[in-house]
Amino acid sequence: MKKIILFTLSVLGVQVSVAQVTQQPYTIEQSNASSRAITTGVPFLLIAADARAAGMADQGVATSTDTYSQQWNPAKYAFALDGQGVGISYTPYLTEIAGDISLAQVNYYRRYNERSAFAGSFRYFGLGDIELRQTPDDPGVIRTPNELAVDLSYSLKLSERFAMAVAGRFISSNLRIPEASGGGDATAANTFAFDVAGFYQSEEVAYTDFNGRWRAGFNFQNMGPKINYNNDEDTNSTNSNYLPANLRLGGGFDFIFDEFNKVAVNVEVTKLLVPTPPAKYDAIARPSSDTNGDGIINGEDTISEADYGIADEKQAEFDEQYSQDLLDYNKTSWVSGIFESFGDAPDGFREELKEVTYSLGAEYTYQDSFAFRLGYFNEDDSKGARKFFSLGAGFKYTVVKIDVSYLFSASQVRNPLENTLRFSLTFNFGDTTYDEY
């Protein structure tokens, strides 16, 4: 008998609780759950500037060494075969809406002994000419906003197979547009960042039908103070933006079939080391009583003024909480933000996984004179929806190498680099050459 009474009470309790939930005069929805991309300052630092990496879907942390390793993993310079190298690249940007927006880069490296190397690079992102007018009849003033970064790195072999590197970076963003009359502060916003990277390359191993070589790499990139576009001392204000700090992890394997033919396959994952923006919630009014008498409280019932009022009060609470969350988000320092970025997504671990992008790439090389490349890049729809295929080719004659790449978007969101050819030119030279092993 006691069991029957307990069971009855349990059922009644469940029914009461369900009724209470059902009769709640509002529902809660995340207003930005479907699209909560993380935005940062100076995003041009994440654009693949060289055509070789672009041809393999923007990856380079664990690919074989080249002149443009500075952007991806400067530790690779310790494994460079040529003593010195210079690279020049050019990437048109948003070509379908403007013809004067582009990213240019110059790289230089020197390996000066068996264990170490240093490198430097200069990146310039020009946003073209912008004409400012006070009135339609005003002759206007032409402004040319731009951003740039200057890098220096040092790499050192800690063993025959593993090297690490540190890189320092000065960043300047001149996006502030003064008044058309020429007044106002147009001083560029400046900051600095640093990278810590590592690279491993195994010896060539003999398998049954081919030889092989493993590669692996990591890079903590763009770690540094926020950039403040108002040039005030409050780096935690709403005018300050996190740098695009990120962690790159990658691995690869070289299939060496003979002295002429080689195929390299690579995989790379990237995670932004930036806090996830707070979630904003909406209270949607719903009926709290069975007004049509069908025994079910649903959207077919009338929503009373009282229901709307309760939902509005709850919405005011949500808005106040969101304002506080946003203030706390802006006050988070860049150091704390790096650690919080691994576990602060409003939807938990599932959303954290969505913030990880991945790319797959392959490169076929013939006699180190010709290369053909393919790649695929994927980003979750709620975090930016970048999805694209890429292809590229490279041609080498003596000390000169030319690389080109092309991108095909696989997303409904248009890619700024869609239908764009990217070019890179490399010169490898020096009196000293180094053995691969």
Secondary structure as UniProt FT lines:
FT   HELIX           2..22
FT   STRAND          26..30
FT   TURN            31..34
FT   HELIX           43..46
FT   HELIX           51..55
FT   TURN            56..57
FT   TURN            67..68
FT   HELIX           69..72
FT   HELIX           74..79
FT   STRAND          82..92
FT   TURN            95..97
FT   STRAND          102..111
FT   STRAND          116..126
FT   STRAND          130..132
FT   TURN            136..137
FT   STRAND          141..143
FT   STRAND          146..157
FT   STRAND          162..174
FT   TURN            180..181
FT   STRAND          189..201
FT   STRAND          205..206
FT   STRAND          211..223
FT   STRAND          227..228
FT   TURN            229..230
FT   TURN            235..236
FT   TURN            238..239
FT   STRAND          240..241
FT   STRAND          246..256
FT   STRAND          261..272
FT   STRAND          281..285
FT   TURN            291..292
FT   TURN            299..300
FT   HELIX           305..331
FT   HELIX           334..340
FT   TURN            341..343
FT   TURN            346..348
FT   HELIX           349..354
FT   STRAND          356..366
FT   TURN            367..369
FT   STRAND          370..378
FT   HELIX           381..383
FT   STRAND          387..397
FT   TURN            398..399
FT   STRAND          400..409
FT   TURN            416..419
FT   STRAND          421..433
//
